[in-house]
């Protein structure tokens, strides 16, 4: 049981770090960061599709993080 808790805590930590990175990548609309990179490289696709992908990834990460937090809180009692 203790190993499961520590594994869930590790997953929560990894999700937290990934969410912080995703939020930093999610740039404001006024910034031209993705617009300048996208025409030179198809790595990110179009700026609007990259923004949409980051929004979906952020929402999924938040839901996953909330699920892990609920699981940890329930396992403590």
C-alpha contacts under 8 A as a table, 3 or more apart, distances in Angstrom:
res1	aa1	res2	aa2	distance
1	X	4	X	5.22
1	X	5	X	6.46
2	X	5	X	5.17
2	X	6	X	6.30
3	X	6	X	5.15
3	X	7	X	6.09
4	X	7	X	5.04
4	X	8	X	6.11
5	X	8	X	5.11
5	X	9	X	6.12
5	X	72	X	7.09
5	X	75	X	7.74
6	X	9	X	4.99
6	X	10	X	6.15
7	X	10	X	5.02
7	X	11	X	6.22
8	X	11	X	5.02
8	X	12	X	6.12
8	X	68	X	6.84
8	X	72	X	7.19
9	X	12	X	4.97
9	X	13	X	6.17
9	X	72	X	7.59
10	X	13	X	5.03
10	X	14	X	6.21
11	X	14	X	5.11
11	X	15	X	6.11
11	X	68	X	7.86
12	X	15	X	5.11
12	X	16	X	6.10
12	X	65	X	6.24
12	X	68	X	6.18
12	X	69	X	7.37
13	X	16	X	5.04
13	X	17	X	6.30
14	X	17	X	5.21
14	X	18	X	6.17
15	X	18	X	5.06
15	X	19	X	6.01
15	X	61	X	6.70
15	X	64	X	7.82
15	X	65	X	6.35
16	X	19	X	5.14
16	X	20	X	6.26
16	X	65	X	7.25
17	X	20	X	5.17
17	X	21	X	6.36
18	X	21	X	5.07
18	X	22	X	6.12
19	X	22	X	4.98
19	X	23	X	6.01
19	X	58	X	6.53
19	X	61	X	6.35
19	X	62	X	7.46
20	X	23	X	5.17
20	X	24	X	6.25
21	X	24	X	5.14
21	X	25	X	6.28
22	X	25	X	5.01
22	X	26	X	6.17
22	X	54	X	6.80
22	X	57	X	7.76
22	X	58	X	6.51
23	X	26	X	4.99
23	X	27	X	7.89
23	X	58	X	7.21
24	X	27	X	6.90
25	X	54	X	7.79
26	X	51	X	6.90
26	X	54	X	6.44
26	X	55	X	7.64
27	X	31	X	6.67
27	X	33	X	7.61
28	X	31	X	5.63
29	X	32	X	7.65
31	X	34	X	7.99
32	X	35	X	5.08
32	X	36	X	6.11
33	X	36	X	5.51
33	X	37	X	6.58
34	X	37	X	5.15
34	X	38	X	5.79
34	X	47	X	5.39
35	X	38	X	5.43
35	X	39	X	7.04
35	X	46	X	7.92
35	X	47	X	5.77
36	X	39	X	6.52
36	X	40	X	7.49
37	X	40	X	5.64
37	X	41	X	6.40
38	X	41	X	5.28
38	X	42	X	6.09
38	X	43	X	7.41
38	X	44	X	6.40
38	X	45	X	6.39
38	X	46	X	5.93
38	X	47	X	6.31
39	X	42	X	7.11
39	X	46	X	7.94
41	X	44	X	7.32
41	X	45	X	7.79
42	X	45	X	4.87
42	X	46	X	7.47
44	X	47	X	7.22
44	X	50	X	5.82
45	X	49	X	6.46
45	X	50	X	6.27
46	X	49	X	5.34
46	X	50	X	6.20
47	X	50	X	5.08
47	X	51	X	6.08
48	X	51	X	5.05
48	X	52	X	6.14
49	X	52	X	4.97
49	X	53	X	6.06
50	X	53	X	5.08
50	X	54	X	6.19
51	X	54	X	5.13
51	X	55	X	6.19
52	X	55	X	5.05
52	X	56	X	6.25
53	X	56	X	5.18
53	X	57	X	6.06
54	X	57	X	4.99
54	X	58	X	5.96
55	X	58	X	5.11
55	X	59	X	6.21
56	X	59	X	5.17
56	X	60	X	6.15
57	X	60	X	5.14
57	X	61	X	6.04
58	X	61	X	5.07
58	X	62	X	6.12
59	X	62	X	5.17
59	X	63	X	6.25
60	X	63	X	5.19
60	X	64	X	6.11
61	X	64	X	5.03
61	X	65	X	5.98
62	X	65	X	5.01
62	X	66	X	6.13
63	X	66	X	5.16
63	X	67	X	6.19
64	X	67	X	5.06
64	X	68	X	6.26
65	X	68	X	5.11
65	X	69	X	6.13
66	X	69	X	5.00
66	X	70	X	6.11
67	X	70	X	5.17
67	X	71	X	6.15
68	X	71	X	5.04
68	X	72	X	6.13
69	X	72	X	5.11
69	X	73	X	6.16
70	X	73	X	5.09
70	X	74	X	6.12
71	X	74	X	5.19
71	X	75	X	6.12
72	X	75	X	5.14
72	X	76	X	6.38
73	X	76	X	5.34
73	X	77	X	7.15
74	X	77	X	5.73
